[in-house]
Amino acid sequence: MNLKCICDTTPFALGALATACLLALPFSAAQAATIPVTNCNESGAGSLRDAVANAASGDVIDLRQTNCNEIELNGQAINITQKDLELRGPGPFRLALNADTKSAVLNHSGSGTLKVFGLSIELGRNENGGCIYSNGQVNLERSEVRHCQANNDGGGIYSKYDTTLINTSILRNKANNSGGGVAVEGYSNLTLHRSKIVSNVAKGTAGGTRVGSQLIASYSLWQKNEAKDCGAASLSAPGMFGASKENYRHLILASTVSDNQATEGTGGVCNQYELDVVNSTFSGNKGQISALYSFQGENESTTLNLSNSTFAFNESTGANNRCAAILIPYYGTSSGYNKLNLDSNILANNTCNGAPGLDLDAQDVEEPVTGSHNLIARASGTMPSDTITADPKLAPLADNGGIRQTHALQAGSPAIDAGANPLGLRWDQRWGQPRTKGAQTDIGAYEY
């Protein structure tokens, strides 16, 4: 089985983080039959339902010649019993599969991979997986999943095994429990590349994405998602089928987490294991802990590595003694530990109940905080000795070129030529802009 690398072949040298060169199954199946959908009828000869019913595992259902913009289901999902199947459409703005809130759109009971290319999947409703439910893996490319609702988990998508989203948008979905946009079951992974998780809601945890095992995200966006806790995302401790947990770590690379909100917990990301945040921006998130909550579970350990990233203008609403943009707590009942490494990050301009607040609460980190070349305006705990505490002079979050919004450095910022590039990053967050200009790398995700 061939694998395809979907990221830049040389974006950085990360050693153990080589998994950031994301892998996804190719969308063309070898020796597969292609079955055309010739009309937009709900059922009958030439329909999507008929094509799926007559397909074998591994076949491709071709919807590119339908000459309509919508296929509306009549209250029954398209049942996909094949182990592997691909649906290939003309593009998400040209054809939508619409369940009119009467059922799920796609119900994949097979144990292999459901692939969707170039389609919008919308207005589904189901117990788990409002629009897409899969007993196996889900791969979506150049697609949208929108306006779906789950009575339990996975407002847009629920999968029992790995899910990969490439150039895909998960928009305005809702779950009554967890994973407003996407819920990936227990020991499975979520891979995002150039994808957007926007305006999803969960009444419980994880407004945007709930990940059971490992998250690998590059050039992606979590924005305006809401939940009771973990507004943007919830990342659990991995360990698939007894595999060594040392082989797993979450990665957020060149991505933006902005304007997410939690009513009672963390507005941005909740992390329960090893997490690397690289060349990324967390901004405008709101919750008791506004941006990032990294903690160890019972008898688990956590290491948080932040590199060349910016955490700014997040709004904490918690109690003043634990009111911070980033919190790394310690639970005395756990035999685990927590570690923190910081290299060339900006943590500044974050607030607590409307007043200047802690940018980082690291007072419970057991071992000395490691790293260098950071600008951290307010922190608890002992920071590396070369840490700058001055105002970084950040511009508002904006389109400064590249794929995702960033905070530009303004003229005279103390972050200019004061950072480092220990990971050998080729670009800053914007892709195509050198990570180092002038005498030295700048601090944060943006290079002046």
C-alpha positions in Angstrom: 0.0 0.0 0.0 1.5 3.3 -1.0 1.6 6.3 1.3 1.6 10.0 0.2 3.4 12.8 2.0 1.2 15.8 2.0 3.4 18.4 3.6 6.5 20.2 2.6 9.3 17.6 2.2 11.7 19.8 4.1 9.8 22.2 6.3 12.0 21.6 9.3 14.3 19.0 10.9 12.5 17.7 14.0 14.1 14.4 14.7 11.6 12.5 16.8 8.9 14.7 15.3 9.3 13.4 11.8 5.7 12.4 11.9 4.9 16.0 11.0 5.4 14.9 7.4 1.9 13.8 7.4 0.9 10.5 5.7 -2.5 9.9 4.1 -3.8 7.1 1.9 -4.0 8.1 -1.8 -7.4 8.8 -3.1 -7.1 6.7 -6.3 -7.7 3.0 -5.7 -5.6 0.6 -7.7 -7.7 -1.7 -10.0 -10.9 -0.3 -8.7 -14.1 -0.1 -10.7 -15.6 3.4 -11.3 -19.3 3.5 -11.1 -20.9 6.7 -12.4 -23.9 8.5 -10.8 -25.9 9.8 -13.7 -28.7 11.7 -12.0 -29.6 13.4 -8.8 -32.6 11.2 -7.8 -32.8 9.9 -4.3 -33.0 6.3 -5.4 -33.4 4.2 -8.5 -31.2 3.4 -11.5 -28.3 5.9 -11.9 -28.7 7.3 -8.4 -26.1 7.6 -5.7 -27.9 5.1 -3.5 -28.1 2.6 -6.4 -24.4 3.1 -7.3 -23.3 2.4 -3.7 -25.6 -0.6 -3.4 -24.0 -2.2 -6.4 -20.4 -1.3 -5.7 -17.7 -3.7 -4.5 -15.2 -2.9 -1.8 -12.5 -0.6 -3.2 -14.7 0.9 -6.0 -15.0 4.6 -6.8 -18.4 6.2 -7.0 -18.1 9.1 -9.5 -20.5 12.0 -9.0 -18.7 14.5 -11.2 -21.2 14.3 -14.1 -24.5 14.7 -12.2 -25.2 18.3 -13.5 -27.0 19.3 -10.3 -26.0 21.0 -7.1 -27.7 18.8 -4.5 -28.8 15.3 -3.8 -31.4 15.3 -1.1 -32.1 12.1 0.9 -35.6 11.1 2.0 -34.9 10.2 5.6 -32.5 7.3 5.2 -28.7 7.6 5.2 -26.6 6.2 2.3 -25.6 2.8 3.9 -22.0 1.8 2.9 -21.4 -1.8 3.9 -18.3 -2.2 1.8 -15.0 -2.3 3.7 -13.5 0.4 1.4 -15.3 2.9 -0.8 -14.6 6.3 -2.3 -17.1 9.0 -3.3 -15.6 11.5 -5.7 -17.5 14.7 -6.5 -16.9 17.9 -8.6 -16.1 20.1 -5.6 -17.8 21.2 -2.3 -19.4 24.3 -3.9 -20.8 22.3 -6.8 -22.5 19.3 -5.2 -23.9 18.7 -1.7 -25.4 15.6 -0.2 -28.2 16.8 2.0 -30.1 14.8 4.6 -32.5 17.6 5.6 -31.9 16.8 9.3 -33.9 13.5 8.9 -30.9 11.1 9.1 -27.2 10.8 8.8 -25.9 11.4 5.3 -23.3 8.6 5.1 -23.4 5.5 7.4 -20.2 3.4 6.9 -20.5 0.0 8.6 -17.4 -1.4 6.9 -14.2 -1.9 8.7 -11.9 -0.2 6.1 -11.7 3.3 4.8 -14.5 5.7 3.6 -13.0 8.3 1.3 -14.8 11.5 0.2 -13.3 13.9 -2.3 -14.9 17.1 -3.6 -18.3 17.0 -1.9 -20.3 18.9 0.7 -22.0 16.7 3.3 -24.7 18.6 5.1 -27.8 18.8 7.3 -27.5 15.3 8.8 -28.7 14.2 12.2 -27.7 11.0 14.0 -27.0 9.5 17.4 -23.2 9.7 16.7 -21.8 11.4 13.7 -24.5 13.8 12.6 -23.5 13.6 9.0 -20.8 10.9 8.7 -20.6 7.8 10.9 -17.9 5.2 10.2 -17.1 1.9 11.8 -13.7 2.2 10.2 -11.5 5.1 9.0 -12.6 8.3 7.3 -10.5 10.3 4.8 -11.9 13.6 3.4 -10.1 15.8 0.9 -11.3 19.2 -0.6 -14.7 18.7 1.1 -17.0 20.3 3.6 -19.1 18.9 6.5 -21.6 21.5 7.7 -24.8 22.1 9.6 -24.9 18.6 11.1 -26.0 17.5 14.6 -25.3 14.4 16.8 -27.4 13.5 19.8 -24.3 12.2 21.5 -20.7 12.6 20.0 -19.3 13.9 16.7 -21.6 16.6 15.4 -20.1 16.4 11.9 -18.1 13.2 11.9 -17.7 10.2 14.2 -15.2 7.5 13.4 -14.1 4.5 15.4 -10.7 4.5 13.7 -8.3 7.1 12.2 -9.6 10.2 10.4 -7.7 12.3 8.0 -8.9 15.7 6.7 -7.0 17.5 3.9 -8.1 20.9 2.6 -11.4 20.2 4.3 -13.7 22.4 6.3 -15.9 21.3 9.3 -18.4 24.1 9.8 -21.3 24.9 12.2 -21.9 21.4 13.5 -23.3 20.5 16.9 -23.0 17.6 19.4 -25.0 17.3 22.5 -22.1 15.6 24.3 -18.5 15.9 22.8 -16.7 16.6 19.6 -18.9 19.3 18.1 -17.1 19.1 14.8 -15.3 15.7 14.9 -15.1 12.9 17.4 -12.4 10.2 16.9 -12.9 7.1 19.1 -10.5 5.9 21.9 -7.3 4.5 20.3 -7.5 6.3 17.0 -5.8 9.3 15.4 -6.8 12.6 13.8 -4.7 14.1 11.0 -5.5 17.7 9.8 -3.7 19.4 6.9 -4.8 22.8 5.6 -8.2 22.2 7.2 -10.6 24.4 9.1 -12.6 23.6 12.2 -15.0 26.6 12.5 -18.1 27.5 14.6 -18.8 24.1 15.9 -20.5 23.6 19.3 -20.5 20.8 21.9 -22.7 20.9 25.1 -20.0 18.9 26.9 -16.3 18.9 25.9 -14.4 19.6 22.7 -16.4 22.1 20.6 -14.1 21.5 17.6 -12.4 18.2 17.7 -12.1 15.3 20.2 -9.1 13.1 19.6 -8.9 9.7 21.3 -5.2 9.0 20.6 -3.0 11.3 18.5 -3.4 14.6 16.8 -1.1 15.7 14.0 -2.2 19.1 12.6 -0.5 21.3 10.1 -1.5 24.7 8.5 -5.0 24.3 10.1 -7.4 26.5 11.9 -9.7 26.1 15.0 -11.9 29.2 15.2 -15.1 30.2 17.0 -15.8 26.8 18.4 -17.6 26.5 21.7 -18.1 24.0 24.5 -18.5 23.7 28.2 -14.8 22.7 28.4 -12.0 22.5 25.7 -13.6 24.9 23.3 -11.3 24.2 20.4 -10.0 20.6 21.0 -9.5 17.8 23.5 -6.4 15.7 23.2 -6.2 12.4 25.2 -3.4 10.2 26.2 -2.6 7.7 23.4 -1.5 4.1 23.4 -3.1 2.2 20.4 -3.4 -1.6 20.9 -0.7 -1.6 23.6 1.8 0.2 21.4 4.5 2.1 23.3 3.2 5.6 24.2 6.7 6.9 23.6 5.9 6.6 19.9 3.0 9.0 20.2 2.9 12.7 20.7 0.4 15.4 19.6 1.6 18.1 17.2 0.1 21.4 16.2 2.3 22.9 13.5 1.9 26.3 11.7 -1.7 26.5 12.8 -4.0 29.1 14.4 -6.3 28.6 17.4 -8.4 31.7 17.7 -11.6 33.0 19.3 -12.7 29.6 20.7 -14.7 29.7 24.0 -15.6 27.5 27.0 -18.3 28.4 29.5 -16.6 26.6 32.4 -13.2 25.2 31.4 -10.5 25.9 28.8 -11.3 28.0 25.8 -8.6 26.7 23.5 -6.9 23.2 23.8 -7.0 20.7 26.6 -4.0 18.3 26.4 -3.4 15.2 28.5 -0.1 13.9 27.1 2.9 14.9 25.1 2.2 18.0 23.0 4.4 20.0 20.6 3.2 23.4 19.5 5.4 24.7 16.7 5.2 27.9 14.6 1.6 28.5 15.7 -0.7 31.2 17.1 -3.2 31.1 19.9 -5.3 34.3 20.1 -8.6 35.5 21.3 -9.6 32.3 23.1 -11.8 32.7 26.2 -12.4 30.5 29.2 -11.4 29.9 32.8 -8.0 29.0 31.3 -8.0 30.8 28.0 -5.6 29.2 25.6 -4.0 25.9 26.7 -4.5 23.5 29.6 -1.8 20.8 29.8 -2.2 18.2 32.5 -1.3 14.6 33.3 -4.0 12.0 33.8 -3.9 9.5 36.6 -0.5 7.8 36.5 0.3 9.6 33.2 3.0 12.1 32.5 2.9 15.2 30.2 5.6 17.1 28.4 4.7 20.4 26.8 7.1 21.8 24.1 6.3 25.2 22.7 8.5 26.5 19.9 8.4 29.7 17.8 4.8 30.3 18.7 2.7 33.2 19.9 0.1 33.2 22.7 -1.5 36.6 22.9 -4.8 38.4 23.6 -6.5 35.4 25.2 -9.1 36.2 27.9 -9.1 34.1 31.1 -12.2 34.2 33.3 -11.0 31.9 36.1 -10.2 32.5 39.8 -7.3 34.9 40.2 -5.0 32.4 41.8 -5.2 30.1 38.6 -6.2 32.6 36.0 -3.9 32.2 33.0 -3.5 31.8 29.3 -1.5 28.6 29.8 -1.9 26.4 32.9 0.2 23.3 33.8 -1.3 22.0 37.0 -0.1 19.1 39.3 -2.5 16.5 40.7 -1.2 15.0 43.9 -3.0 11.7 43.3 -1.0 11.0 40.2 2.3 9.2 40.0 3.1 11.1 36.7 5.0 14.3 36.2 4.8 17.3 34.0 7.6 19.0 32.1 7.8 22.3 30.1 10.2 23.3 27.4 10.0 26.8 25.8 12.0 28.0 22.8 11.5 31.4 21.1 7.9 32.0 22.1 5.9 35.1 22.7 3.5 34.8 25.7 2.0 38.3 26.3 -1.0 40.6 26.3 -3.3 37.9 27.9 -5.9 39.0 30.4 -7.6 37.7 33.5 -11.1 39.0 34.0 -10.4 42.1 31.9 -7.1 43.0 33.7 -3.5 42.0 32.8 -3.2 38.3 33.8 -0.7 35.5 33.8 0.5 34.5 30.4 1.9 31.3 31.9 1.1 29.5 35.2 4.0 27.0 35.6 4.3 27.0 39.4 3.5 23.3 39.5 6.0 22.1 37.0 8.2 19.6 38.9 11.4 20.0 36.9 13.1 23.3 35.9 11.6 24.9 32.8 14.0 24.4 29.9 14.6 26.4 26.7 15.7 29.9 25.8 15.0 33.1 23.8 11.4 33.7 25.0 9.4 36.8 25.6 7.0 36.1 28.5 5.4 39.2 30.1 3.9 37.6 33.2 4.6 34.1 34.5 4.5 32.1 37.7 7.3 29.7 38.3 11.0 30.1 37.4 11.5 30.9 33.7 14.8 30.5 31.7 17.3 33.1 32.7 17.3 35.0 29.4 13.5 35.5 29.2 12.4 39.0 28.1 9.4 40.5 29.9 8.9 43.7 27.7 5.8 44.5 25.6 6.3 42.6 22.3 4.4 45.3 20.3 2.1 42.9 18.5 -0.3 44.0 15.8 -3.8 42.6 15.9 -4.5 39.2 14.5 -4.7 39.6 10.7 -4.0 38.2 7.3 -0.3 38.9 7.0 0.1 36.6 4.0 0.2 32.8 4.2 -2.5 30.3 5.0 -3.6 31.4 8.5 -3.9 34.7 10.4 -0.9 35.8 12.6 0.1 38.6 14.9 2.7 40.7 13.1 5.6 42.3 15.0 5.6 46.1 14.8 8.7 48.2 14.3 10.8 48.4 17.5 9.5 45.2 18.9 12.0 43.6 21.4 11.2 40.2 19.8 12.9 41.2 16.5 16.3 39.4 16.1 16.1 38.1 19.6 14.8 34.6 19.0 16.2 31.2 18.0 15.4 28.4 15.6 16.5 25.2 17.4 14.2 23.0 15.2 15.7 24.3 11.9 12.4 25.6 10.7 12.5 26.7 7.0 9.5 29.1 7.1 7.6 31.1 9.7 4.0 30.3 10.3 2.9 31.9 7.0 4.6 29.4 4.7 6.9 30.9 2.2 8.3 33.6 4.5 11.8 32.6 5.8 11.9 31.7 9.4 15.1 33.8 9.8 15.7 37.2 8.3 18.5 39.6 9.3 20.9 38.9 12.1 18.8 36.4 14.1 15.4 34.6 14.2 12.6 36.7 15.7 10.7 35.4 18.7 7.2 34.1 18.1 5.4 32.7 15.1 5.9 35.7 12.8 9.2 36.9 11.2 9.4 40.7 10.8 
